[in-house]
Amino acid sequence: MLTEKRNKRTPKHVIFIVQLQYQFMRYLLFLLSFTPFLAFSQPSNSWDEEKIEVKKGMTQNTILSASVLYSEGWADLAQPKFWKQIMQLSPDSCLINVAATRNIVARMSLRDWNAQSDDEKGAYRDSIRTMLSLDEEARIFVTTGKNDFYKFQVVYPDLQLGVEAFERYNVDPWYAQAILLIESPGQLKKSRSGAYGPFQLMPRVARAQGLTVNRYKDERSDFDRSAYGASRLISRVCIPEAKRILNAHNLEFNENDLWFRLFVLHVYHAGSMNVAAVVNKINPEKGGQSLIQAMWVNSAAQFGNNSQNYTQLALASQLILDEMVHAECDYILRCSVED
Protein backbone atom coordinates (compact mmCIF):
# COMPACT_ATOMS: atom_id res chain seq x y z
CA MET A 1 0.00 0.00 0.00
CA LEU A 2 1.40 3.35 -1.00
CA THR A 3 1.59 6.12 1.58
CA GLU A 4 0.73 9.53 0.30
CA LYS A 5 3.21 12.35 1.21
CA ARG A 6 1.70 15.72 1.86
CA ASN A 7 3.82 18.87 1.58
CA LYS A 8 2.36 21.08 4.30
CA ARG A 9 3.59 24.68 4.37
CA THR A 10 4.91 26.03 7.70
CA PRO A 11 2.82 28.95 8.95
CA LYS A 12 4.54 32.35 8.60
CA HIS A 13 4.39 33.17 12.31
CA VAL A 14 6.29 29.94 13.11
CA ILE A 15 8.99 30.84 10.60
CA PHE A 16 9.30 34.31 12.17
CA ILE A 17 9.71 32.84 15.67
CA VAL A 18 12.39 30.40 14.47
CA GLN A 19 14.25 33.23 12.78
CA LEU A 20 14.17 35.28 15.99
CA GLN A 21 15.49 32.34 17.99
CA TYR A 22 18.29 31.84 15.46
CA GLN A 23 19.32 35.50 15.60
CA PHE A 24 19.21 35.46 19.40
CA MET A 25 21.45 32.39 19.56
CA ARG A 26 23.95 34.02 17.20
CA TYR A 27 24.03 37.13 19.37
CA LEU A 28 24.42 35.04 22.54
CA LEU A 29 27.33 33.11 21.06
CA PHE A 30 28.93 36.39 20.05
CA LEU A 31 28.71 37.68 23.62
CA LEU A 32 30.02 34.44 25.07
CA SER A 33 33.06 34.61 22.82
CA PHE A 34 34.01 37.84 24.61
CA THR A 35 33.17 36.70 28.15
CA PRO A 36 36.78 36.61 29.40
CA PHE A 37 37.29 40.15 28.11
CA LEU A 38 34.09 41.41 29.70
CA ALA A 39 34.72 39.67 33.01
CA PHE A 40 38.31 40.85 33.36
CA SER A 41 38.38 44.06 31.33
CA GLN A 42 41.11 46.54 32.23
CA PRO A 43 40.03 49.36 34.51
CA SER A 44 40.18 52.92 33.28
CA ASN A 45 43.79 53.76 34.16
CA SER A 46 43.24 52.88 37.83
CA TRP A 47 46.93 52.31 38.52
CA ASP A 48 48.58 54.41 35.83
CA GLU A 49 49.72 57.04 38.33
CA GLU A 50 51.73 54.39 40.19
CA LYS A 51 53.38 52.87 37.13
CA ILE A 52 56.83 53.87 35.94
CA GLU A 53 58.74 53.04 32.75
CA VAL A 54 62.30 51.99 33.43
CA LYS A 55 64.61 52.28 30.43
CA LYS A 56 68.08 50.85 30.06
CA GLY A 57 69.56 50.93 26.59
CA MET A 58 67.00 49.44 24.22
CA THR A 59 65.12 47.66 27.04
CA GLN A 60 62.02 49.13 28.62
CA ASN A 61 60.05 47.70 31.52
CA THR A 62 56.88 48.93 33.20
CA ILE A 63 56.67 48.33 36.94
CA LEU A 64 55.03 49.90 40.00
CA SER A 65 56.75 52.72 41.85
CA ALA A 66 57.92 52.31 45.45
CA SER A 67 57.52 56.01 46.27
CA VAL A 68 54.74 55.41 48.81
CA LEU A 69 57.10 53.28 50.93
CA TYR A 70 59.19 56.38 51.52
CA SER A 71 56.39 58.94 51.81
CA GLU A 72 54.52 56.84 54.42
CA GLY A 73 57.61 55.85 56.39
CA TRP A 74 57.61 52.11 55.64
CA ALA A 75 61.20 52.32 54.43
CA ASP A 76 62.30 53.57 57.85
CA LEU A 77 60.95 50.59 59.81
CA ALA A 78 63.45 48.13 61.29
CA GLN A 79 61.78 45.06 59.79
CA PRO A 80 62.09 46.00 56.09
CA LYS A 81 65.63 47.23 56.74
CA PHE A 82 66.50 43.89 58.34
CA TRP A 83 65.11 41.80 55.48
CA LYS A 84 66.84 44.01 52.90
CA GLN A 85 70.13 42.97 54.46
CA ILE A 86 69.14 39.29 54.62
CA MET A 87 68.03 39.26 50.98
CA GLN A 88 71.38 40.68 49.90
CA LEU A 89 73.52 38.63 52.31
CA SER A 90 75.28 35.42 51.25
CA PRO A 91 74.10 32.17 52.90
CA ASP A 92 77.48 31.65 54.57
CA SER A 93 76.80 34.66 56.81
CA CYS A 94 74.13 35.36 59.43
CA LEU A 95 72.63 38.21 61.45
CA ILE A 96 71.96 37.86 65.16
CA ASN A 97 68.73 39.77 65.81
CA VAL A 98 65.90 40.38 68.26
CA ALA A 99 62.86 38.57 66.84
CA ALA A 100 60.22 41.07 68.00
CA THR A 101 61.92 44.15 66.60
CA ARG A 102 64.39 42.74 64.05
CA ASN A 103 67.07 44.95 65.56
CA ILE A 104 70.44 43.57 64.49
CA VAL A 105 72.85 42.77 67.32
CA ALA A 106 75.75 41.22 65.40
CA ARG A 107 76.87 39.79 62.08
CA MET A 108 79.09 36.72 61.83
CA SER A 109 79.95 33.84 59.57
CA LEU A 110 77.59 30.88 59.79
CA ARG A 111 80.58 28.59 60.30
CA ASP A 112 81.64 30.51 63.42
CA TRP A 113 78.12 30.38 64.84
CA ASN A 114 77.80 26.64 64.19
CA ALA A 115 81.20 26.02 65.75
CA GLN A 116 79.77 26.93 69.17
CA SER A 117 78.17 24.38 71.46
CA ASP A 118 74.48 24.64 72.39
CA ASP A 119 75.46 25.93 75.83
CA GLU A 120 77.66 28.62 74.30
CA LYS A 121 74.85 29.68 71.95
CA GLY A 122 72.41 29.85 74.87
CA ALA A 123 74.83 31.90 76.96
CA TYR A 124 75.36 34.28 74.04
CA ARG A 125 71.62 34.79 73.69
CA ASP A 126 71.31 35.39 77.43
CA SER A 127 74.04 38.03 77.25
CA ILE A 128 72.10 39.85 74.54
CA ARG A 129 68.93 39.85 76.64
CA THR A 130 70.87 41.24 79.57
CA MET A 131 72.64 43.86 77.49
CA LEU A 132 69.36 45.09 75.94
CA SER A 133 67.29 44.68 79.14
CA LEU A 134 64.97 42.20 77.44
CA ASP A 135 62.61 39.72 79.03
CA GLU A 136 64.18 36.30 79.58
CA GLU A 137 61.61 34.84 77.16
CA ALA A 138 62.54 37.26 74.36
CA ARG A 139 63.54 35.33 71.26
CA ILE A 140 66.96 35.93 69.73
CA PHE A 141 67.14 34.71 66.15
CA VAL A 142 70.08 33.73 63.98
CA THR A 143 69.01 34.42 60.39
CA THR A 144 71.19 33.32 57.49
CA GLY A 145 71.68 35.28 54.28
CA LYS A 146 69.37 34.47 51.38
CA ASN A 147 70.81 36.13 48.29
CA ASP A 148 70.98 32.69 46.71
CA PHE A 149 67.16 32.59 46.77
CA TYR A 150 66.13 36.18 46.08
CA LYS A 151 67.28 36.55 42.48
CA PHE A 152 65.99 40.04 41.71
CA GLN A 153 67.97 40.44 38.50
CA VAL A 154 66.54 37.17 37.18
CA VAL A 155 62.92 37.89 38.09
CA TYR A 156 63.02 41.52 36.94
CA PRO A 157 61.90 40.86 33.31
CA ASP A 158 58.88 38.91 34.62
CA LEU A 159 57.58 41.88 36.59
CA GLN A 160 56.22 43.67 33.53
CA LEU A 161 54.60 40.43 32.34
CA GLY A 162 52.90 40.08 35.72
CA VAL A 163 51.76 43.71 35.76
CA GLU A 164 50.30 43.38 32.25
CA ALA A 165 48.59 40.08 33.06
CA PHE A 166 46.91 41.34 36.22
CA GLU A 167 45.73 44.48 34.43
CA ARG A 168 44.19 42.33 31.69
CA TYR A 169 42.20 40.55 34.37
CA ASN A 170 41.19 43.82 36.07
CA VAL A 171 43.22 43.10 39.22
CA ASP A 172 45.57 45.53 40.97
CA PRO A 173 48.99 44.83 39.36
CA TRP A 174 50.79 45.78 42.59
CA TYR A 175 49.98 42.29 43.84
CA ALA A 176 51.63 40.67 40.82
CA GLN A 177 54.85 42.59 41.39
CA ALA A 178 54.89 41.92 45.14
CA ILE A 179 54.25 38.19 44.80
CA LEU A 180 56.76 37.65 41.99
CA LEU A 181 59.51 39.32 44.02
CA ILE A 182 59.17 37.07 47.06
CA GLU A 183 57.59 33.78 45.91
CA SER A 184 60.35 31.70 44.32
CA PRO A 185 61.67 34.73 42.36
CA GLY A 186 62.96 33.77 38.92
CA GLN A 187 62.76 30.07 39.75
CA LEU A 188 60.28 27.22 39.24
CA LYS A 189 60.76 25.49 42.57
CA LYS A 190 58.14 23.50 44.42
CA SER A 191 57.84 24.33 48.10
CA ARG A 192 57.74 21.70 50.83
CA SER A 193 54.00 22.31 51.15
CA GLY A 194 53.43 21.69 47.43
CA ALA A 195 53.11 25.29 46.19
CA TYR A 196 54.52 25.70 42.69
CA GLY A 197 54.99 28.17 39.85
CA PRO A 198 55.89 31.88 39.73
CA PHE A 199 52.93 32.70 42.01
CA GLN A 200 53.39 29.62 44.24
CA LEU A 201 49.84 28.28 44.06
CA MET A 202 48.84 25.17 45.97
CA PRO A 203 47.32 22.38 43.80
CA ARG A 204 43.84 22.63 45.30
CA VAL A 205 43.83 26.42 45.10
CA ALA A 206 45.04 26.38 41.50
CA ARG A 207 42.28 23.96 40.48
CA ALA A 208 39.67 26.10 42.23
CA GLN A 209 40.79 29.05 40.09
CA GLY A 210 40.48 27.14 36.82
CA LEU A 211 43.96 25.69 36.31
CA THR A 212 44.68 22.12 35.30
CA VAL A 213 46.84 20.34 37.85
CA ASN A 214 47.11 16.58 37.57
CA ARG A 215 49.70 13.86 36.98
CA TYR A 216 49.88 14.69 33.28
CA LYS A 217 49.74 18.48 33.23
CA ASP A 218 50.49 21.27 35.69
CA GLU A 219 49.51 24.71 34.41
CA ARG A 220 51.12 26.36 37.41
CA SER A 221 54.42 26.19 35.52
CA ASP A 222 52.97 28.31 32.70
CA PHE A 223 53.45 32.00 33.55
CA ASP A 224 50.25 33.28 31.96
CA ARG A 225 48.07 30.55 33.42
CA SER A 226 49.68 30.95 36.83
CA ALA A 227 49.08 34.72 36.66
CA TYR A 228 45.46 34.05 35.70
CA GLY A 229 44.97 31.76 38.70
CA ALA A 230 46.70 34.13 41.12
CA SER A 231 44.74 37.16 39.90
CA ARG A 232 41.45 35.30 40.31
CA LEU A 233 42.47 34.20 43.79
CA ILE A 234 43.33 37.78 44.76
CA SER A 235 40.17 39.34 43.32
CA ARG A 236 37.62 36.63 44.16
CA VAL A 237 38.90 35.37 47.50
CA CYS A 238 41.66 37.43 49.13
CA ILE A 239 40.29 40.95 48.68
CA PRO A 240 36.69 40.03 49.64
CA GLU A 241 37.94 38.11 52.68
CA ALA A 242 40.21 40.99 53.71
CA LYS A 243 37.26 43.35 53.53
CA ARG A 244 35.10 40.97 55.55
CA ILE A 245 37.70 40.74 58.33
CA LEU A 246 38.22 44.50 58.48
CA ASN A 247 34.50 45.21 58.36
CA ALA A 248 33.95 42.83 61.26
CA HIS A 249 36.12 45.18 63.35
CA ASN A 250 34.60 48.33 61.84
CA LEU A 251 37.95 49.38 60.37
CA GLU A 252 37.99 51.89 57.53
CA PHE A 253 40.12 51.14 54.49
CA ASN A 254 40.86 52.14 50.90
CA GLU A 255 41.73 49.39 48.46
CA ASN A 256 44.64 51.37 47.01
CA ASP A 257 46.24 52.03 50.40
CA LEU A 258 49.53 50.20 50.86
CA TRP A 259 48.55 48.85 54.27
CA PHE A 260 45.37 47.32 52.79
CA ARG A 261 47.40 45.69 50.02
CA LEU A 262 49.77 44.25 52.60
CA PHE A 263 46.79 42.97 54.58
CA VAL A 264 45.51 41.21 51.42
CA LEU A 265 48.96 39.66 50.95
CA HIS A 266 48.67 38.15 54.42
CA VAL A 267 45.38 36.55 53.37
CA TYR A 268 47.04 35.28 50.17
CA HIS A 269 49.82 33.66 52.16
CA ALA A 270 48.21 32.52 55.42
CA GLY A 271 44.54 32.13 54.51
CA SER A 272 41.62 34.17 55.74
CA MET A 273 40.86 32.06 58.82
CA ASN A 274 44.39 32.48 60.19
CA VAL A 275 44.44 36.20 59.41
CA ALA A 276 41.05 36.62 61.09
CA ALA A 277 42.39 34.80 64.14
CA VAL A 278 45.38 37.10 64.57
CA VAL A 279 43.26 40.23 63.97
CA ASN A 280 40.78 39.01 66.59
CA LYS A 281 43.68 38.61 69.01
CA ILE A 282 44.96 42.13 68.27
CA ASN A 283 41.41 43.57 68.35
CA PRO A 284 42.51 46.80 66.63
CA GLU A 285 40.67 50.10 66.93
CA LYS A 286 41.98 51.29 63.57
CA GLY A 287 43.69 49.96 60.49
CA GLY A 288 46.75 51.41 58.80
CA GLN A 289 50.42 50.81 59.38
CA SER A 290 49.87 50.13 63.10
CA LEU A 291 47.71 47.08 62.33
CA ILE A 292 50.30 45.60 59.96
CA GLN A 293 53.04 46.16 62.54
CA ALA A 294 50.90 44.47 65.19
CA MET A 295 50.52 41.47 62.89
CA TRP A 296 54.31 41.21 62.71
CA VAL A 297 54.58 40.47 66.44
CA ASN A 298 51.40 38.49 67.14
CA SER A 299 50.52 34.89 66.36
CA ALA A 300 47.26 32.96 66.41
CA ALA A 301 45.99 29.69 64.90
CA GLN A 302 48.40 28.94 62.01
CA PHE A 303 49.52 32.57 61.72
CA GLY A 304 53.10 32.15 62.95
CA ASN A 305 56.61 33.34 62.18
CA ASN A 306 56.49 32.77 58.40
CA SER A 307 53.17 34.60 58.18
CA GLN A 308 54.50 37.49 60.27
CA ASN A 309 57.49 37.81 57.95
CA TYR A 310 55.54 37.75 54.70
CA THR A 311 54.75 41.44 54.30
CA GLN A 312 58.10 42.43 55.80
CA LEU A 313 59.65 40.55 52.87
CA ALA A 314 57.26 42.27 50.47
CA LEU A 315 58.34 45.70 51.66
CA ALA A 316 62.04 44.85 51.66
CA SER A 317 61.94 43.43 48.13
CA GLN A 318 60.18 46.53 46.80
CA LEU A 319 62.88 48.71 48.34
CA ILE A 320 65.64 46.59 46.80
CA LEU A 321 63.91 46.74 43.42
CA ASP A 322 63.63 50.51 43.67
CA GLU A 323 67.33 50.88 44.51
CA MET A 324 68.27 48.44 41.75
CA VAL A 325 66.41 50.22 38.94
CA HIS A 326 67.60 53.66 40.03
CA ALA A 327 71.21 52.46 40.14
CA GLU A 328 71.17 50.65 36.80
CA CYS A 329 68.66 52.42 34.53
CA ASP A 330 69.33 55.20 32.04
CA TYR A 331 66.16 57.02 33.06
CA ILE A 332 62.73 56.50 34.61
CA LEU A 333 59.45 57.97 33.34
CA ARG A 334 56.12 58.17 35.10
CA CYS A 335 53.42 56.53 33.02
CA SER A 336 50.86 59.15 34.07
CA VAL A 337 51.69 62.81 34.56
CA GLU A 338 49.07 65.20 35.93
CA ASP A 339 48.38 68.34 33.90
RODO-2510 file (C-alpha; in nm, 4 decimals, decimal comma):
residues 339
     n   res          X          Y          Z
     1     m     0,0000     0,0000     0,0000
     2     l     0,1405     0,3346    -0,1004
     3     t     0,1593     0,6123     0,1576
     4     e     0,0728     0,9535     0,0300
     5     k     0,3210     1,2355     0,1215
     6     r     0,1696     1,5723     0,1864
     7     n     0,3818     1,8867     0,1576
     8     k     0,2362     2,1075     0,4304
     9     r     0,3588     2,4679     0,4371
    10     t     0,4911     2,6028     0,7698
    11     p     0,2822     2,8955     0,8951
    12     k     0,4543     3,2354     0,8597
    13     h     0,4389     3,3168     1,2310
    14     v     0,6290     2,9943     1,3112
    15     i     0,8994     3,0845     1,0601
    16     f     0,9295     3,4311     1,2168
    17     i     0,9712     3,2843     1,5668
    18     v     1,2389     3,0398     1,4468
    19     q     1,4254     3,3226     1,2777
    20     l     1,4170     3,5276     1,5993
    21     q     1,5494     3,2339     1,7990
    22     y     1,8291     3,1843     1,5456
    23     q     1,9317     3,5496     1,5603
    24     f     1,9208     3,5457     1,9402
    25     m     2,1445     3,2389     1,9556
    26     r     2,3945     3,4016     1,7197
    27     y     2,4027     3,7129     1,9373
    28     l     2,4416     3,5041     2,2541
    29     l     2,7328     3,3109     2,1062
    30     f     2,8932     3,6393     2,0050
    31     l     2,8710     3,7684     2,3619
    32     l     3,0023     3,4442     2,5070
    33     s     3,3065     3,4607     2,2818
    34     f     3,4012     3,7836     2,4608
    35     t     3,3166     3,6696     2,8147
    36     p     3,6783     3,6613     2,9396
    37     f     3,7289     4,0154     2,8110
    38     l     3,4090     4,1412     2,9701
    39     a     3,4723     3,9670     3,3008
    40     f     3,8310     4,0847     3,3358
    41     s     3,8384     4,4058     3,1328
    42     q     4,1114     4,6541     3,2234
    43     p     4,0026     4,9364     3,4513
    44     s     4,0176     5,2918     3,3279
    45     n     4,3794     5,3761     3,4156
    46     s     4,3236     5,2880     3,7826
    47     w     4,6931     5,2312     3,8516
    48     d     4,8584     5,4405     3,5832
    49     e     4,9720     5,7039     3,8329
    50     e     5,1726     5,4388     4,0186
    51     k     5,3380     5,2870     3,7126
    52     i     5,6826     5,3870     3,5936
    53     e     5,8736     5,3043     3,2746
    54     v     6,2300     5,1988     3,3425
    55     k     6,4614     5,2285     3,0428
    56     k     6,8083     5,0852     3,0060
    57     g     6,9564     5,0935     2,6594
    58     m     6,7005     4,9444     2,4219
    59     t     6,5125     4,7662     2,7041
    60     q     6,2023     4,9127     2,8621
    61     n     6,0046     4,7697     3,1520
    62     t     5,6879     4,8927     3,3203
    63     i     5,6673     4,8328     3,6943
    64     l     5,5025     4,9895     4,0003
    65     s     5,6746     5,2722     4,1850
    66     a     5,7920     5,2311     4,5447
    67     s     5,7524     5,6012     4,6274
    68     v     5,4736     5,5405     4,8812
    69     l     5,7103     5,3282     5,0928
    70     y     5,9191     5,6382     5,1516
    71     s     5,6389     5,8936     5,1813
    72     e     5,4522     5,6840     5,4420
    73     g     5,7609     5,5846     5,6393
    74     w     5,7605     5,2111     5,5643
    75     a     6,1203     5,2316     5,4428
    76     d     6,2299     5,3573     5,7854
    77     l     6,0954     5,0589     5,9810
    78     a     6,3450     4,8129     6,1291
    79     q     6,1775     4,5062     5,9785
    80     p     6,2088     4,5997     5,6088
    81     k     6,5635     4,7234     5,6738
    82     f     6,6496     4,3894     5,8339
    83     w     6,5108     4,1804     5,5481
    84     k     6,6836     4,4007     5,2902
    85     q     7,0134     4,2965     5,4455
    86     i     6,9145     3,9293     5,4625
    87     m     6,8034     3,9258     5,0977
    88     q     7,1385     4,0684     4,9900
    89     l     7,3524     3,8633     5,2306
    90     s     7,5285     3,5425     5,1248
    91     p     7,4104     3,2174     5,2896
    92     d     7,7478     3,1654     5,4574
    93     s     7,6799     3,4663     5,6814
    94     c     7,4133     3,5356     5,9432
    95     l     7,2633     3,8207     6,1446
    96     i     7,1955     3,7857     6,5159
    97     n     6,8727     3,9771     6,5813
    98     v     6,5898     4,0375     6,8255
    99     a     6,2865     3,8574     6,6835
   100     a     6,0215     4,1070     6,7999
   101     t     6,1925     4,4152     6,6602
   102     r     6,4393     4,2741     6,4053
   103     n     6,7067     4,4949     6,5559
   104     i     7,0442     4,3568     6,4486
   105     v     7,2855     4,2772     6,7315
   106     a     7,5752     4,1220     6,5400
   107     r     7,6873     3,9786     6,2084
   108     m     7,9086     3,6720     6,1833
   109     s     7,9948     3,3839     5,9572
   110     l     7,7593     3,0881     5,9793
   111     r     8,0576     2,8593     6,0301
   112     d     8,1643     3,0510     6,3421
   113     w     7,8124     3,0381     6,4837
   114     n     7,7800     2,6643     6,4195
   115     a     8,1203     2,6025     6,5752
   116     q     7,9766     2,6933     6,9170
   117     s     7,8167     2,4383     7,1461
   118     d     7,4480     2,4644     7,2387
   119     d     7,5457     2,5933     7,5834
   120     e     7,7659     2,8623     7,4296
   121     k     7,4852     2,9683     7,1947
   122     g     7,2405     2,9845     7,4872
   123     a     7,4831     3,1904     7,6957
   124     y     7,5361     3,4284     7,4041
   125     r     7,1617     3,4785     7,3687
   126     d     7,1306     3,5394     7,7435
   127     s     7,4035     3,8028     7,7248
   128     i     7,2101     3,9846     7,4537
   129     r     6,8929     3,9849     7,6640
   130     t     7,0870     4,1241     7,9571
   131     m     7,2635     4,3864     7,7488
   132     l     6,9362     4,5092     7,5944
   133     s     6,7290     4,4680     7,9144
   134     l     6,4966     4,2201     7,7435
   135     d     6,2606     3,9724     7,9034
   136     e     6,4176     3,6302     7,9579
   137     e     6,1615     3,4836     7,7156
   138     a     6,2538     3,7256     7,4361
   139     r     6,3538     3,5331     7,1262
   140     i     6,6965     3,5926     6,9729
   141     f     6,7142     3,4711     6,6148
   142     v     7,0078     3,3729     6,3983
   143     t     6,9014     3,4419     6,0389
   144     t     7,1195     3,3316     5,7491
   145     g     7,1680     3,5285     5,4280
   146     k     6,9366     3,4470     5,1379
   147     n     7,0811     3,6132     4,8291
   148     d     7,0977     3,2687     4,6711
   149     f     6,7161     3,2586     4,6766
   150     y     6,6131     3,6179     4,6080
   151     k     6,7282     3,6550     4,2482
   152     f     6,5990     4,0039     4,1707
   153     q     6,7974     4,0442     3,8496
   154     v     6,6540     3,7171     3,7184
   155     v     6,2920     3,7891     3,8089
   156     y     6,3024     4,1522     3,6944
   157     p     6,1904     4,0860     3,3308
   158     d     5,8884     3,8907     3,4621
   159     l     5,7576     4,1877     3,6591
   160     q     5,6223     4,3666     3,3534
   161     l     5,4600     4,0431     3,2339
   162     g     5,2904     4,0077     3,5717
   163     v     5,1763     4,3709     3,5762
   164     e     5,0302     4,3381     3,2253
   165     a     4,8587     4,0082     3,3062
   166     f     4,6906     4,1344     3,6218
   167     e     4,5728     4,4482     3,4434
   168     r     4,4187     4,2326     3,1691
   169     y     4,2201     4,0551     3,4375
   170     n     4,1194     4,3822     3,6072
   171     v     4,3216     4,3103     3,9219
   172     d     4,5565     4,5527     4,0967
   173     p     4,8990     4,4833     3,9360
   174     w     5,0789     4,5785     4,2587
   175     y     4,9982     4,2288     4,3835
   176     a     5,1635     4,0672     4,0820
   177     q     5,4851     4,2588     4,1390
   178     a     5,4885     4,1920     4,5139
   179     i     5,4253     3,8186     4,4804
   180     l     5,6757     3,7650     4,1992
   181     l     5,9510     3,9321     4,4021
   182     i     5,9172     3,7066     4,7061
   183     e     5,7594     3,3784     4,5908
   184     s     6,0352     3,1699     4,4317
   185     p     6,1667     3,4729     4,2358
   186     g     6,2956     3,3767     3,8923
   187     q     6,2758     3,0065     3,9749
   188     l     6,0285     2,7223     3,9241
   189     k     6,0761     2,5490     4,2568
   190     k     5,8140     2,3500     4,4422
   191     s     5,7844     2,4330     4,8101
   192     r     5,7739     2,1699     5,0833
   193     s     5,3998     2,2307     5,1147
   194     g     5,3426     2,1686     4,7430
   195     a     5,3111     2,5289     4,6189
   196     y     5,4518     2,5700     4,2692
   197     g     5,4987     2,8169     3,9855
   198     p     5,5893     3,1877     3,9728
   199     f     5,2933     3,2697     4,2012
   200     q     5,3386     2,9616     4,4244
   201     l     4,9845     2,8278     4,4056
   202     m     4,8842     2,5167     4,5966
   203     p     4,7322     2,2381     4,3802
   204     r     4,3835     2,2626     4,5303
   205     v     4,3833     2,6420     4,5104
   206     a     4,5039     2,6384     4,1495
   207     r     4,2281     2,3962     4,0483
   208     a     3,9674     2,6103     4,2227
   209     q     4,0786     2,9049     4,0093
   210     g     4,0482     2,7142     3,6823
   211     l     4,3965     2,5690     3,6306
   212     t     4,4682     2,2120     3,5301
   213     v     4,6843     2,0338     3,7853
   214     n     4,7115     1,6582     3,7568
   215     r     4,9697     1,3859     3,6977
   216     y     4,9877     1,4694     3,3277
   217     k     4,9741     1,8485     3,3234
   218     d     5,0494     2,1267     3,5694
   219     e     4,9509     2,4707     3,4413
   220     r     5,1118     2,6360     3,7407
   221     s     5,4421     2,6194     3,5518
   222     d     5,2970     2,8310     3,2705
   223     f     5,3452     3,2000     3,3553
   224     d     5,0247     3,3284     3,1960
   225     r     4,8069     3,0551     3,3423
   226     s     4,9676     3,0950     3,6829
   227     a     4,9081     3,4722     3,6656
   228     y     4,5456     3,4046     3,5702
   229     g     4,4974     3,1756     3,8701
   230     a     4,6699     3,4131     4,1123
   231     s     4,4740     3,7158     3,9896
   232     r     4,1448     3,5302     4,0312
   233     l     4,2474     3,4196     4,3794
   234     i     4,3330     3,7783     4,4757
   235     s     4,0166     3,9340     4,3323
   236     r     3,7617     3,6634     4,4165
   237     v     3,8902     3,5372     4,7504
   238     c     4,1664     3,7428     4,9131
   239     i     4,0292     4,0952     4,8678
   240     p     3,6692     4,0028     4,9638
   241     e     3,7943     3,8110     5,2685
   242     a     4,0212     4,0989     5,3705
   243     k     3,7258     4,3353     5,3529
   244     r     3,5101     4,0966     5,5555
   245     i     3,7701     4,0736     5,8330
   246     l     3,8222     4,4504     5,8480
   247     n     3,4496     4,5214     5,8355
   248     a     3,3954     4,2830     6,1264
   249     h     3,6116     4,5178     6,3349
   250     n     3,4596     4,8330     6,1843
   251     l     3,7949     4,9382     6,0374
   252     e     3,7995     5,1891     5,7533
   253     f     4,0118     5,1144     5,4485
   254     n     4,0856     5,2138     5,0904
   255     e     4,1734     4,9388     4,8458
   256     n     4,4637     5,1371     4,7006
   257     d     4,6243     5,2031     5,0401
   258     l     4,9527     5,0200     5,0860
   259     w     4,8550     4,8850     5,4271
   260     f     4,5372     4,7317     5,2788
   261     r     4,7399     4,5693     5,0022
   262     l     4,9774     4,4250     5,2601
   263     f     4,6795     4,2966     5,4578
   264     v     4,5509     4,1206     5,1424
   265     l     4,8958     3,9656     5,0949
   266     h     4,8673     3,8147     5,4424
   267     v     4,5379     3,6551     5,3366
   268     y     4,7040     3,5279     5,0167
   269     h     4,9822     3,3658     5,2163
   270     a     4,8213     3,2518     5,5419
   271     g     4,4541     3,2129     5,4508
   272     s     4,1619     3,4171     5,5745
   273     m     4,0859     3,2063     5,8824
   274     n     4,4386     3,2481     6,0194
   275     v     4,4440     3,6199     5,9408
   276     a     4,1052     3,6620     6,1090
   277     a     4,2389     3,4796     6,4140
   278     v     4,5377     3,7102     6,4573
   279     v     4,3259     4,0231     6,3972
   280     n     4,0780     3,9005     6,6587
   281     k     4,3681     3,8610     6,9007
   282     i     4,4960     4,2126     6,8273
   283     n     4,1414     4,3572     6,8349
   284     p     4,2505     4,6800     6,6633
   285     e     4,0674     5,0097     6,6929
   286     k     4,1976     5,1290     6,3566
   287     g     4,3686     4,9957     6,0487
   288     g     4,6749     5,1410     5,8803
   289     q     5,0420     5,0808     5,9382
   290     s     4,9866     5,0132     6,3098
   291     l     4,7707     4,7081     6,2328
   292     i     5,0296     4,5600     5,9963
   293     q     5,3038     4,6157     6,2542
   294     a     5,0902     4,4474     6,5192
   295     m     5,0519     4,1467     6,2895
   296     w     5,4308     4,1210     6,2708
   297     v     5,4577     4,0473     6,6436
   298     n     5,1404     3,8494     6,7136
   299     s     5,0523     3,4894     6,6360
   300     a     4,7257     3,2960     6,6411
   301     a     4,5989     2,9694     6,4904
   302     q     4,8402     2,8941     6,2014
   303     f     4,9522     3,2565     6,1720
   304     g     5,3096     3,2145     6,2949
   305     n     5,6609     3,3343     6,2179
   306     n     5,6486     3,2774     5,8403
   307     s     5,3169     3,4604     5,8183
   308     q     5,4496     3,7491     6,0270
   309     n     5,7491     3,7810     5,7954
   310     y     5,5543     3,7752     5,4698
   311     t     5,4752     4,1445     5,4303
   312     q     5,8104     4,2425     5,5802
   313     l     5,9649     4,0548     5,2872
   314     a     5,7262     4,2267     5,0467
   315     l     5,8340     4,5704     5,1658
   316     a     6,2044     4,4845     5,1656
   317     s     6,1940     4,3431     4,8134
   318     q     6,0175     4,6530     4,6795
   319     l     6,2884     4,8712     4,8341
   320     i     6,5640     4,6589     4,6803
   321     l     6,3914     4,6738     4,3419
   322     d     6,3635     5,0509     4,3675
   323     e     6,7328     5,0877     4,4505
   324     m     6,8274     4,8443     4,1747
   325     v     6,6414     5,0220     3,8936
   326     h     6,7601     5,3663     4,0031
   327     a     7,1211     5,2457     4,0138
   328     e     7,1172     5,0654     3,6797
   329     c     6,8658     5,2419     3,4531
   330     d     6,9330     5,5203     3,2037
   331     y     6,6161     5,7020     3,3058
   332     i     6,2734     5,6503     3,4610
   333     l     5,9455     5,7967     3,3344
   334     r     5,6124     5,8170     3,5105
   335     c     5,3421     5,6528     3,3017
   336     s     5,0857     5,9150     3,4066
   337     v     5,1690     6,2808     3,4564
   338     e     4,9067     6,5198     3,5926
   339     d     4,8377     6,8335     3,3904
***
